Amino acid sequence: MGDTGKEDYKIHSFDTEIQHLLKTALKDPNSVDLEKVANVIVDQSLKDCVFSKEAGRICYTIIQAESKQVGQSVFRRGLLNRLQQEYKDRDELRARSLQAWIGYVTFICSIFDYLRVNNMPMMALVNPVYDCLFQLAQPDSMQKEEEVDCLVLQLHRIGEQLEKMNSQRMDELFSLLRDGFLLQEGLSSLSQLLLLEIIEFRAADWKMTDAAQKYYYSEVTD
């Protein structure tokens, strides 16, 4: 499997015992405590935004392996329970640590991207994902480049899928983004650029035109 190297690479940031636990879960999930594995992956995602981007792929691999081996979904249940728990406490999470909050949003969007039921994204995740993105579009979040950057990255990644699941909420979200871009004082020039780029990206049917690519990415690198 071509992705295994990538998964191994991401796992190297863990201590030896946890590395062993995750590698075993990827190959022989029935032989480890899968609820513990789910908690380890979520905990690491809250600490490490780079890991949280790839964590959906690792979770997907474990779920597939467990399903083939025992036809159960202990890991998926543990994972979704933990995501739900963090979702309920998201205000406290953001107040406690901006990095953990951004890690959580990145992680839940990664899970939405990878996990499928009958080849469709999981309906149970649609509203929680939207709620997190709406929170990133509030005026106090717009003042923080890290949150604007997180919002725009997630919309690049899953915006098109998310819109297919609930287009009305996407319209409402982009109404907030336009208001933020046009009306909010104190936005950094990078945040303004990111917001304008994602507004145009969606207007172009979730595709980057050559002209936009040249404009935005020369602006960022200049």
Buried (B, 14 or more C-beta within 10 A) or exposed (E): EEEEEEBEEBBEEBEEEBBEBBBBBBBEBEEBBBBEBBBBBBBBBBBBBEBBBBBBBBBBBBBEBBBEEEEEBBBBEBBBEBBEEBBEEBEEBBEEBBEBBBBBBBBBBBBBBBBEEEEEBBEEBBEBBBEBBBBBBEBEBBBBBBBBBBBBBBBBBBBBBBBEBBEEBBEEBBEBBEEBBEEBEEBEEEBBBBBBBBBBBBEEEBEBEEEBEEBBEEEEEE
